Amino acid sequence: MMPTYKPAEFVPSKAKGSWVWDKKNKKYIDFASGIAVSSLGHCHPILNKALSDQSKKIWHLSNLLTNEPALRLAKIFCKYTFAEKVFFSNSGAEAVEGAIKTARKYAYTNINKNKNEIVSFSDAFHGRTMMTIALNGSDRFIEGFGPMPGGIKHHPFNEIKNLERVITKKTAAVIIELVQGEAGIIKAKKDFIQKIKRLCKKNKALIIVDEVQSGAGRTGTLFAYEQFGIKPDIMCCAKGIGGGIPIGAILTSTKIAECMQLGSHGSTFGGNPLACAVAEQVMTMLTKKSLLNGVKKKEKLFLDELKSINKEFKCFGAIRSSGLWIGCKLNVTKSFNLDTMMKACYAKGLMILKANNNTIRIAPSLIIEDEVILKGLKILREAIQEQHH
């Protein structure tokens, strides 16, 4: 393997629900869900059945032919969101790339051929392809990979001042995460969103909302935009919508989709029948009010416990959350930091995530049982007790 990852010492061999077992049969509680991907836990019986049933019918077709699972999944997206048209990809980064192409083509076709600038924000994370690292706006992602694609402007996230200098007549689209994940679960402020909406309307610019990580029920509504008083022109989703199967999607209106003519975009594996058959079941379950309300209840359970841990150890500078997506900013010392905490949690049988360089990120299955939450937080507390002096 290329040395781009530093995996944990243990090798997982099987998983069920919110539990993972390694090759030595040691048990772990999963507070990571593959970075907010396994939204219904591991090996959910309904998803297993969907995959198994579809595997006996058709695995793959090119997009020279359509397939029933893809059509059914597209209908679900259109029924439960603002969207009227869907394009399927394999991943979040591809959804973002396709969204940028769509926005530029829309401006080119309908408004003006030189209207092509894209505005994105500081501390964003939109992916790892050339276009998406250029959008991220952090040097650590782009160093050594240049030259970067042009036509991109950056502005500080949640900063209203001077926004009108970057969103101009030349802007084709603004791309935003309503909750920034990599930055440590930072929500966009209402007035910031309102100003973006006003400037985009005035300058005929599209709003692309990146919900790759915030979507699929993660924040307690099917998609986060429902909580922010904003209707995207284009939305990117992936991660949790497939419950563990690679799938991404671009959602938009008929009017915007019309500019993407025959042959203007494509994807070999996009709309794969196996992926769509599973995602159809995931999305059907995630639209249930009881599940989404459960996310908010479980968030409160996490927050109450985390606050009580913090009261005892004064270990977190901030606890931020948006549904079952929680960032605990560490009061870092020499012996107490992200690496020591990750190691300590793994040793005790708990899987957590990092965000930024100082934040524990928690993103468990959306249907994790309350008693498993409490067990996992007990392990976290023990790890903190051990590490924090």
C-alpha positions as CSV (number, residue, x, y, z in Angstrom):
1,M,0.0,0.0,0.0
2,M,1.2,3.6,-0.6
3,P,2.2,5.2,2.6
4,T,-0.6,7.7,2.7
5,Y,-2.4,6.2,5.7
6,K,-1.3,5.3,9.2
7,P,-3.8,2.6,10.2
8,A,-4.4,1.4,13.7
9,E,-2.4,-1.5,15.1
10,F,-5.4,-3.9,15.0
11,V,-7.0,-5.5,11.9
12,P,-10.8,-5.7,12.1
13,S,-12.2,-9.0,10.9
14,K,-16.0,-8.7,11.5
15,A,-18.6,-6.3,12.7
16,K,-22.3,-6.1,13.7
17,G,-24.3,-3.1,14.7
18,S,-22.0,-0.8,16.6
19,W,-19.5,-3.5,17.5
20,V,-16.3,-4.5,15.7
21,W,-14.1,-7.5,16.3
22,D,-10.4,-7.7,15.4
23,K,-8.4,-10.8,14.3
24,K,-7.6,-11.7,17.9
25,N,-11.3,-11.5,18.7
26,K,-11.0,-8.3,20.8
27,K,-14.3,-6.3,20.8
28,Y,-14.5,-2.6,20.1
29,I,-17.4,-0.1,20.3
30,D,-17.6,1.9,17.1
31,F,-18.0,5.6,17.6
32,A,-16.6,6.3,14.1
33,S,-18.8,4.4,11.6
34,G,-16.1,4.6,8.9
35,I,-16.1,8.4,9.2
36,A,-19.9,8.9,9.2
37,V,-20.5,6.3,6.6
38,S,-22.1,3.2,8.3
39,S,-25.1,5.3,9.2
40,L,-27.2,2.2,10.2
41,G,-24.3,0.3,11.8
42,H,-22.5,-2.8,10.4
43,C,-24.3,-5.6,8.6
44,H,-27.8,-4.4,9.1
45,P,-30.1,-7.3,8.1
46,I,-32.3,-5.1,5.8
47,L,-29.1,-3.9,3.9
48,N,-27.6,-7.4,3.9
49,K,-30.8,-8.6,2.2
50,A,-30.9,-5.8,-0.3
51,L,-27.3,-6.5,-1.3
52,S,-27.8,-10.3,-1.4
53,D,-31.1,-10.0,-3.5
54,Q,-29.6,-7.6,-6.0
55,S,-26.4,-9.6,-6.3
56,K,-28.4,-12.4,-7.8
57,K,-30.0,-10.1,-10.4
58,I,-27.6,-7.6,-11.9
59,W,-24.2,-6.3,-10.6
60,H,-23.2,-3.8,-13.2
61,L,-24.5,-2.0,-16.3
62,S,-23.0,0.9,-18.1
63,N,-25.0,4.1,-18.3
64,L,-25.8,3.2,-21.9
65,L,-28.6,1.3,-20.1
66,T,-30.5,2.3,-17.0
67,N,-31.4,0.1,-14.0
68,E,-34.3,-0.2,-11.7
69,P,-32.5,0.4,-8.3
70,A,-31.0,3.6,-9.6
71,L,-34.4,4.9,-10.8
72,R,-36.1,4.0,-7.5
73,L,-33.3,5.7,-5.5
74,A,-33.5,8.8,-7.6
75,K,-37.2,9.0,-7.0
76,I,-36.6,8.8,-3.2
77,F,-34.2,11.7,-3.4
78,C,-36.6,13.8,-5.4
79,K,-39.5,13.0,-3.1
80,Y,-37.7,13.9,0.2
81,T,-35.6,16.9,-0.9
82,F,-35.7,20.0,-3.0
83,A,-34.3,18.1,-6.0
84,E,-35.9,17.2,-9.3
85,K,-32.9,15.7,-10.9
86,V,-30.1,13.4,-9.7
87,F,-26.7,12.3,-11.0
88,F,-25.0,9.3,-9.4
89,S,-21.3,9.1,-8.7
90,N,-19.1,6.8,-6.6
91,S,-17.9,9.3,-4.0
92,G,-18.3,12.7,-2.4
93,A,-15.3,14.2,-4.2
94,E,-16.8,13.2,-7.5
95,A,-20.1,14.7,-6.5
96,V,-18.4,18.0,-5.7
97,E,-16.4,17.9,-9.0
98,G,-19.7,17.2,-10.9
99,A,-21.5,20.0,-9.1
100,I,-18.7,22.5,-10.0
101,K,-18.9,21.4,-13.6
102,T,-22.7,21.8,-13.6
103,A,-22.6,25.3,-12.0
104,R,-20.0,26.5,-14.5
105,K,-21.9,25.1,-17.4
106,Y,-25.1,26.6,-16.2
107,A,-23.5,30.1,-16.0
108,Y,-21.9,29.6,-19.4
109,T,-25.1,28.4,-21.0
110,N,-27.6,30.8,-19.4
111,I,-25.8,33.9,-18.2
112,N,-22.4,34.7,-19.5
113,K,-19.4,32.7,-20.9
114,N,-16.9,34.4,-18.5
115,K,-19.0,33.9,-15.4
116,N,-16.9,31.0,-13.9
117,E,-15.6,31.9,-10.5
118,I,-16.3,29.6,-7.5
119,V,-16.3,30.9,-4.0
120,S,-15.4,28.5,-1.1
121,F,-14.5,29.0,2.5
122,S,-11.6,28.7,4.9
123,D,-11.2,25.3,6.8
124,A,-13.5,23.7,4.3
125,F,-13.2,20.0,3.3
126,H,-14.6,19.0,0.0
127,G,-12.4,16.1,-1.0
128,R,-9.0,15.0,-2.2
129,T,-9.1,15.5,-6.0
130,M,-7.4,18.4,-7.7
131,M,-10.5,20.6,-7.8
132,T,-11.6,19.7,-4.3
133,I,-8.2,20.3,-2.7
134,A,-8.2,23.7,-4.4
135,L,-11.6,24.4,-2.9
136,N,-10.5,23.3,0.6
137,G,-8.4,26.4,1.0
138,S,-5.8,24.9,3.3
139,D,-2.1,24.8,2.4
140,R,-1.6,21.4,4.0
141,F,-3.8,19.8,1.3
142,I,-2.3,21.4,-1.7
143,E,1.5,21.7,-1.0
144,G,3.4,19.8,-3.7
145,F,0.4,19.1,-5.9
146,G,0.3,22.4,-7.9
147,P,-0.6,24.1,-10.1
148,M,-4.1,24.2,-8.8
149,P,-7.2,24.7,-11.0
150,G,-8.0,28.4,-11.4
151,G,-11.1,30.5,-10.9
152,I,-11.4,29.8,-7.1
153,K,-11.8,32.5,-4.4
154,H,-11.7,31.9,-0.7
155,H,-13.3,33.8,2.1
156,P,-13.2,33.2,5.9
157,F,-16.0,30.9,7.1
158,N,-18.8,32.7,9.1
159,E,-17.2,36.1,8.2
160,I,-19.8,38.5,6.9
161,K,-17.4,41.4,6.3
162,N,-16.2,41.9,2.7
163,L,-18.3,39.0,1.5
164,E,-19.6,41.2,-1.3
165,R,-16.0,41.6,-2.6
166,V,-15.8,37.8,-3.3
167,I,-19.3,37.0,-4.4
168,T,-19.6,39.2,-7.6
169,K,-21.1,39.2,-11.1
170,K,-18.2,36.8,-12.0
171,T,-19.3,34.2,-9.5
172,A,-20.8,31.1,-11.0
173,A,-21.4,29.4,-7.6
174,V,-20.6,29.5,-3.9
175,I,-19.9,26.1,-2.3
176,I,-20.4,25.6,1.4
177,E,-20.7,23.0,4.2
178,L,-23.4,24.1,6.6
179,V,-21.6,22.2,9.3
180,Q,-17.8,22.0,8.8
181,G,-16.7,18.5,9.8
182,E,-12.9,18.5,9.4
183,A,-12.7,21.9,11.2
184,G,-14.3,20.3,14.3
185,I,-18.1,20.4,13.8
186,I,-18.5,24.2,13.2
187,K,-22.0,25.3,12.2
188,A,-22.6,28.1,9.7
189,K,-24.2,31.2,11.4
190,K,-27.7,32.2,10.3
191,D,-26.7,35.8,9.3
192,F,-23.7,34.4,7.3
193,I,-26.1,32.1,5.4
194,Q,-28.6,34.9,4.8
195,K,-25.9,37.2,3.4
196,I,-24.7,34.5,1.0
197,K,-28.3,34.0,-0.1
198,R,-28.8,37.7,-0.8
199,L,-25.5,38.1,-2.7
200,C,-26.1,34.9,-4.7
201,K,-29.5,36.1,-5.7
202,K,-28.2,39.6,-6.6
203,N,-25.3,38.2,-8.7
204,K,-27.2,35.2,-10.2
205,A,-24.8,32.8,-8.6
206,L,-25.8,29.3,-7.6
207,I,-25.5,27.9,-4.1
208,I,-23.9,24.4,-3.9
209,V,-24.3,22.8,-0.5
210,D,-21.8,20.1,0.3
211,E,-23.7,17.5,2.5
212,V,-21.3,14.6,2.0
213,Q,-20.8,14.3,5.7
214,S,-23.7,16.3,7.2
215,G,-26.4,14.6,5.1
216,A,-28.2,11.2,5.5
217,G,-29.8,12.0,8.9
218,R,-26.4,12.7,10.6
219,T,-27.6,16.1,12.0
220,G,-31.1,14.9,13.0
221,T,-32.9,16.0,9.8
222,L,-32.5,14.1,6.5
223,F,-30.2,16.8,5.3
224,A,-28.7,19.7,7.3
225,Y,-30.0,22.4,4.9
226,E,-33.5,21.9,6.4
227,Q,-32.2,23.4,9.6
228,F,-30.5,26.4,8.1
229,G,-33.3,28.2,6.2
230,I,-31.6,27.6,2.9
231,K,-32.5,25.8,-0.3
232,P,-29.5,24.6,-2.3
233,D,-29.4,25.0,-6.1
234,I,-27.1,22.0,-6.2
235,M,-26.4,19.5,-3.3
236,C,-23.6,17.0,-3.0
237,C,-24.1,13.9,-1.0
238,A,-22.3,10.6,-0.4
239,K,-20.9,8.8,2.7
240,G,-23.9,7.9,4.9
241,I,-26.4,7.6,2.0
242,G,-24.9,4.2,1.1
243,G,-24.5,2.8,4.6
244,G,-21.1,1.5,3.7
245,I,-21.4,1.0,0.0
246,P,-19.5,3.6,-2.2
247,I,-22.1,5.9,-3.7
248,G,-22.4,9.7,-4.2
249,A,-25.0,11.9,-5.8
250,I,-25.5,15.4,-7.2
251,L,-29.0,16.7,-6.6
252,T,-30.4,19.7,-8.4
253,S,-33.4,21.3,-10.2
254,T,-34.7,20.5,-13.7
255,K,-33.7,24.0,-14.8
256,I,-30.1,23.6,-13.8
257,A,-29.9,20.0,-14.9
258,E,-30.9,21.0,-18.4
259,C,-27.5,22.6,-19.2
260,M,-25.8,19.2,-18.7
261,Q,-26.5,17.9,-22.1
262,L,-25.9,14.5,-23.6
263,G,-22.3,13.5,-23.0
264,S,-21.4,16.5,-20.8
265,H,-20.6,14.3,-17.8
266,G,-20.4,10.6,-17.0
267,S,-19.3,7.9,-14.6
268,T,-18.5,4.2,-15.2
269,F,-19.7,3.0,-11.8
270,G,-22.2,5.8,-11.0
271,G,-25.7,4.4,-10.4
272,N,-24.3,0.9,-9.9
273,P,-27.3,-1.5,-9.3
274,L,-25.7,-3.1,-6.1
275,A,-24.9,0.3,-4.6
276,C,-28.3,1.8,-5.5
277,A,-30.2,-1.2,-4.2
278,V,-28.5,-0.8,-0.8
279,A,-28.8,3.0,-0.7
280,E,-32.5,2.7,-1.5
281,Q,-33.0,0.8,1.7
282,V,-30.7,3.2,3.7
283,M,-32.6,6.3,2.4
284,T,-36.0,4.7,3.0
285,M,-35.1,4.0,6.7
286,L,-33.5,7.4,7.2
287,T,-36.6,9.3,6.1
288,K,-38.5,7.8,9.1
289,K,-39.4,10.5,11.7
290,S,-38.8,8.1,14.6
291,L,-35.2,7.4,13.4
292,L,-34.5,11.2,13.0
293,N,-36.0,12.0,16.4
294,G,-33.9,9.2,17.8
295,V,-30.7,11.0,16.5
296,K,-31.6,14.1,18.5
297,K,-32.3,12.1,21.7
298,K,-29.0,10.2,21.4
299,E,-27.2,13.5,20.8
300,K,-28.5,14.8,24.1
301,L,-27.4,11.6,25.8
302,F,-23.9,12.0,24.4
303,L,-23.8,15.7,25.4
304,D,-25.0,15.2,29.0
305,E,-22.3,12.5,29.6
306,L,-19.6,14.5,27.8
307,K,-20.3,17.6,29.9
308,S,-20.1,15.5,33.1
309,I,-16.8,14.1,32.0
310,N,-15.6,17.6,31.2
311,K,-16.8,18.9,34.6
312,E,-14.7,16.2,36.3
313,F,-11.5,16.5,34.2
314,K,-11.6,19.9,32.5
315,C,-10.3,18.1,29.4
316,F,-12.3,19.8,26.7
317,G,-12.1,23.4,25.6
318,A,-15.3,23.1,23.7
319,I,-18.0,20.4,23.0
320,R,-19.8,21.0,19.7
321,S,-22.4,18.9,18.0
322,S,-24.9,18.7,15.2
323,G,-27.0,15.6,15.7
324,L,-24.8,12.5,16.1
325,W,-21.8,14.4,14.9
326,I,-19.8,15.6,17.9
327,G,-16.5,17.4,18.3
328,C,-14.7,17.6,21.6
329,K,-11.8,20.1,21.4
330,L,-9.0,18.9,23.7
331,N,-7.2,21.0,26.2
332,V,-3.9,19.6,24.8
333,T,-0.9,18.9,27.0
334,K,2.3,17.0,26.2
335,S,0.9,13.7,27.4
336,F,-2.7,14.5,26.4
337,N,-3.4,14.9,22.7
338,L,-5.3,13.4,19.8
339,D,-2.7,10.6,19.3
340,T,-2.4,9.5,22.9
341,M,-6.2,9.6,23.2
342,M,-6.8,7.6,20.0
343,K,-4.2,5.0,21.2
344,A,-5.7,4.8,24.7
345,C,-9.3,4.4,23.3
346,Y,-8.2,1.6,20.9
347,A,-6.4,-0.2,23.7
348,K,-9.6,-0.1,25.8
349,G,-11.8,-1.1,22.9
350,L,-13.3,2.1,21.5
351,M,-13.0,3.5,18.0
352,I,-13.1,7.3,17.7
353,L,-12.1,9.8,15.0
354,K,-10.0,13.0,14.7
355,A,-10.9,16.4,13.4
356,N,-8.6,19.3,12.9
357,N,-5.4,18.6,15.0
358,N,-7.0,18.9,18.4
359,T,-10.6,17.6,18.3
360,I,-12.0,14.1,19.0
361,R,-14.8,13.6,16.5
362,I,-17.6,11.2,17.3
363,A,-19.9,10.0,14.5
364,P,-21.5,6.7,15.5
365,S,-24.3,4.7,13.8
366,L,-27.5,6.7,13.8
367,I,-29.3,3.8,15.5
368,I,-26.6,3.0,18.1
369,E,-28.3,1.7,21.2
370,D,-28.3,3.9,24.3
371,E,-26.6,1.4,26.5
372,V,-23.7,1.1,23.9
373,I,-23.4,4.9,23.9
374,L,-23.0,4.8,27.7
375,K,-20.5,1.9,27.6
376,G,-18.4,3.7,25.0
377,L,-18.4,6.9,27.0
378,K,-17.3,5.0,30.0
379,I,-14.3,3.8,28.1
380,L,-13.7,7.4,26.9
381,R,-13.8,8.6,30.5
382,E,-11.3,5.9,31.6
383,A,-9.0,6.8,28.7
384,I,-9.2,10.5,29.7
385,Q,-8.6,9.7,33.4
386,E,-5.5,7.8,32.4
387,Q,-4.1,10.4,30.0
388,H,-5.1,13.7,31.5
389,H,-2.9,15.0,34.3
